[in-house]
Amino acid sequence: MAKDRSLVRASDIGSWAFCHRAWWLANVRGATHQRPEVLAHGNQAHAAHGRQVRQAGRLRTAGLWLIALALILAGLALIVWALLGLG
């Protein structure tokens, strides 16, 4: 999979800040990392974190929808209660 060169990723900035030469070797020259298992583990950890962040966003959205629904139902219950003269 080719890298999208139009994006600057935080990991690229971190790599460049840590060692300009290592960044250049990896991103310009295409040199392989000495410990690819470490990179693979990092990629897996970041992917798992990304899935958790997306899931948290979906749960937050669902929670907001449920709160909105509860408020609507409470409002309708108050209207019915007032119309029936129960208050």
SEVEXDO-840405 format. One record per residue (C-alpha): residue in three letters; x, y, z. Coordinates in pm, 1 decimal. Layout:
N
resn = ala; X = X; Y = Y; Z = Z $
...
REM end
This chain:
87
resn = met; X = 0.0; Y = 0.0; Z = 0.0 $
resn = ala; X = 151.8; Y = 330.5; Z = -108.3 $
resn = lys; X = 185.7; Y = 614.2; Z = 138.4 $
resn = asp; X = -23.7; Y = 922.9; Z = 79.6 $
resn = arg; X = 252.0; Y = 1184.1; Z = 57.7 $
resn = ser; X = 1.1; Y = 1472.2; Z = 85.4 $
resn = leu; X = -55.7; Y = 1393.9; Z = 456.2 $
resn = val; X = 182.2; Y = 1473.1; Z = 738.5 $
resn = arg; X = 125.2; Y = 1226.8; Z = 1019.1 $
resn = ala; X = 212.7; Y = 1288.5; Z = 1383.1 $
resn = ser; X = 435.6; Y = 980.1; Z = 1375.3 $
resn = asp; X = 629.6; Y = 1131.9; Z = 1084.1 $
resn = ile; X = 680.8; Y = 1453.4; Z = 1279.2 $
resn = gly; X = 792.0; Y = 1254.2; Z = 1583.3 $
resn = ser; X = 1031.3; Y = 1045.0; Z = 1374.1 $
resn = trp; X = 1171.3; Y = 1352.8; Z = 1205.5 $
resn = ala; X = 1212.2; Y = 1537.4; Z = 1536.8 $
resn = phe; X = 1382.6; Y = 1236.2; Z = 1695.1 $
resn = cys; X = 1623.5; Y = 1175.6; Z = 1406.9 $
resn = his; X = 1608.9; Y = 1362.3; Z = 1075.8 $
resn = arg; X = 1835.9; Y = 1107.9; Z = 912.5 $
resn = ala; X = 1626.4; Y = 807.1; Z = 1018.5 $
resn = trp; X = 1313.0; Y = 976.0; Z = 885.6 $
resn = trp; X = 1484.1; Y = 1052.4; Z = 556.6 $
resn = leu; X = 1613.5; Y = 696.8; Z = 522.6 $
resn = ala; X = 1271.2; Y = 545.2; Z = 589.6 $
resn = asn; X = 1052.9; Y = 786.1; Z = 395.6 $
resn = val; X = 1272.8; Y = 903.3; Z = 109.6 $
resn = arg; X = 1513.9; Y = 617.8; Z = 54.5 $
resn = gly; X = 1270.5; Y = 341.8; Z = 159.4 $
resn = ala; X = 1519.8; Y = 177.4; Z = 395.2 $
resn = thr; X = 1375.1; Y = -96.4; Z = 613.1 $
resn = his; X = 1367.2; Y = -75.2; Z = 990.0 $
resn = gln; X = 1614.8; Y = -284.1; Z = 1187.5 $
resn = arg; X = 1335.7; Y = -420.6; Z = 1410.4 $
resn = pro; X = 1020.8; Y = -448.9; Z = 1195.8 $
resn = glu; X = 841.0; Y = -647.5; Z = 1469.7 $
resn = val; X = 848.2; Y = -333.9; Z = 1686.9 $
resn = leu; X = 689.3; Y = -132.1; Z = 1406.3 $
resn = ala; X = 430.0; Y = -403.7; Z = 1347.0 $
resn = his; X = 340.9; Y = -407.3; Z = 1717.4 $
resn = gly; X = 308.3; Y = -26.8; Z = 1715.2 $
resn = asn; X = 87.5; Y = -37.7; Z = 1406.0 $
resn = gln; X = -135.7; Y = -299.2; Z = 1570.5 $
resn = ala; X = -157.4; Y = -94.5; Z = 1891.8 $
resn = his; X = -248.7; Y = 219.5; Z = 1698.2 $
resn = ala; X = -510.3; Y = 33.1; Z = 1494.5 $
resn = ala; X = -666.5; Y = -106.2; Z = 1813.7 $
resn = his; X = -669.1; Y = 240.4; Z = 1969.3 $
resn = gly; X = -831.4; Y = 383.0; Z = 1656.3 $
resn = arg; X = -1105.5; Y = 120.7; Z = 1676.6 $
resn = gln; X = -1165.2; Y = 209.9; Z = 2042.7 $
resn = val; X = -1186.0; Y = 580.8; Z = 1959.9 $
resn = arg; X = -1437.0; Y = 516.9; Z = 1680.4 $
resn = gln; X = -1644.4; Y = 292.5; Z = 1910.7 $
resn = ala; X = -1641.5; Y = 560.6; Z = 2182.0 $
resn = gly; X = -1765.0; Y = 813.7; Z = 1927.8 $
resn = arg; X = -2047.5; Y = 585.6; Z = 1818.8 $
resn = leu; X = -2146.6; Y = 520.2; Z = 2182.3 $
resn = arg; X = -2141.2; Y = 894.0; Z = 2257.6 $
resn = thr; X = -2365.9; Y = 962.6; Z = 1958.5 $
resn = ala; X = -2605.1; Y = 684.6; Z = 2064.1 $
resn = gly; X = -2610.3; Y = 826.1; Z = 2418.3 $
resn = leu; X = -2695.6; Y = 1174.1; Z = 2293.4 $
resn = trp; X = -2977.0; Y = 1033.1; Z = 2080.2 $
resn = leu; X = -3112.2; Y = 842.6; Z = 2381.0 $
resn = ile; X = -3102.4; Y = 1157.7; Z = 2595.7 $
resn = ala; X = -3288.3; Y = 1349.1; Z = 2324.4 $
resn = leu; X = -3548.0; Y = 1071.6; Z = 2300.2 $
resn = ala; X = -3590.7; Y = 1068.7; Z = 2679.8 $
resn = leu; X = -3645.8; Y = 1446.0; Z = 2682.7 $
resn = ile; X = -3903.9; Y = 1420.2; Z = 2405.1 $
resn = leu; X = -4087.4; Y = 1139.9; Z = 2584.6 $
resn = ala; X = -4077.9; Y = 1331.4; Z = 2913.9 $
resn = gly; X = -4220.3; Y = 1637.5; Z = 2739.2 $
resn = leu; X = -4497.5; Y = 1431.8; Z = 2582.1 $
resn = ala; X = -4574.5; Y = 1272.0; Z = 2917.8 $
resn = leu; X = -4604.8; Y = 1618.0; Z = 3077.3 $
resn = ile; X = -4836.4; Y = 1734.6; Z = 2799.2 $
resn = val; X = -5059.4; Y = 1426.3; Z = 2835.3 $
resn = trp; X = -5054.6; Y = 1464.2; Z = 3213.3 $
resn = ala; X = -5160.5; Y = 1829.8; Z = 3184.5 $
resn = leu; X = -5432.9; Y = 1757.7; Z = 2923.9 $
resn = leu; X = -5584.2; Y = 1481.5; Z = 3133.1 $
resn = gly; X = -5599.3; Y = 1712.1; Z = 3432.8 $
resn = leu; X = -5388.4; Y = 1488.6; Z = 3650.1 $
resn = gly; X = -5181.9; Y = 1780.1; Z = 3778.8 $
REM end
